[in-house]
């Protein structure tokens, strides 16, 4: 398998792993066909990111943002509190995208709390759980992130 800078860049973006780590992992799977090596490398890097995320789980999360979503019908809305360690990460586009996806999920699925939300399959990609989305962003940002309070409002209820 040929290791190109584009492949390194792609895996770095998908996993949040450092460039040198991505390169070393790709070299480990260099004897496999290109797609198989890339798949194995991505899997290993994601698992490493999940392990790092687990170590960060006890860090305080006093920053974050509130994200709202209103269904196009105007009859269902949700607010999700997404918490992180620093305001720097709270302003990050990856963090904001996660918050938006969580608010969309909460509006469409009618969850009561963060635990229920995390255990659901992600509506945009049922092969992933919502908790996996959060872990991916933890791995990419290097901070603890957790879902706080959730509100869902339905017109007339």
C-alpha positions, -999 to 999 in steps of 0.1 A, spaced: 0 0 0 13 34 -10 11 60 18 3 93 4 -1 127 22 -37 127 10 -44 94 28 -27 106 59 -47 138 58 -79 119 53 -74 96 82 -62 124 105 -94 143 97 -116 112 103 -99 101 135 -83 132 150 -50 112 155 -17 130 152 -1 130 118 29 109 128 7 83 145 -14 80 114 17 75 93 31 48 117 -2 29 118 -5 30 80 31 16 78 20 -12 101 -6 -23 76 15 -15 45 16 -51 34 -22 -53 30 -41 -41 -1 -48 -4 -1 -85 -5 10 -79 -32 36 -49 -14 51 -68 19 52 -98 2 69 -76 -15 95 -57 17 102 -88 37 106 -103 11 130 -71 10 151 -69 48 153 -106 51 163 -101 25 190 -71 44 203 -92 76 203 -120 58 223 -95 47 249 -82 82 253 -118 94 255 -125 70 284 -95 84 303 -109 119 299 -143 111 312 -137 124 348 -125 158 337 -149 187 346 -171 201 318 -180 236 327 -182 251 292 -202 243 261 -233 255 243 -270 251 239 -282 240 204 -317 243 192 -335 225 164 -370 233 151 -386 208 128 -396 222 94 -433 218 104 -427 243 132 -445 219 156 -415 202 173 -385 217 188 -356 206 209 -328 221 230 -296 202 238 -270 212 263 -236 200 251 -207 204 276 -170 205 272 -139 216 291 -130 249 274 -148 276 255 -122 271 227 -137 237 219 -172 250 223 -165 274 194 -150 246 173 -170 236 141 -168 199 149 -183 205 184 -210 227 169 -219 201 143 -222 174 170 -245 197 190 -267 203 159 -269 165 152 -278 158 188 -306 185 188 -319 170 155 -319 135 170 -336 147 202 -364 164 182 -370 135 159 -367 107 185 -383 122 216 -357 114 241 -361 121 278 -324 124 289 -288 121 279 -285 84 287 -314 75 265 -301 97 237 -266 81 238 -280 46 235 -299 54 203 -288 46 168 -279 79 150 -307 87 126 -283 99 98 -262 67 101 -279 38 119 -245 19 119 -234 42 147 -247 49 181 -250 85 193 -224 77 220 -199 68 192 -204 103 177 -196 119 210 -165 97 215 -153 106 180 -155 143 188 -137 137 222 -109 119 203 -106 148 177 -107 176 203 -88 160 231 -114 172 257 -141 155 277 -175 162 262 -208 151 276 -245 157 269 -262 177 295 -299 185 297 -324 179 269 -357 196 263 -382 186 236 -414 206 230 -443 195 209 -470 219 200 -502 212 220 -486 188 245 
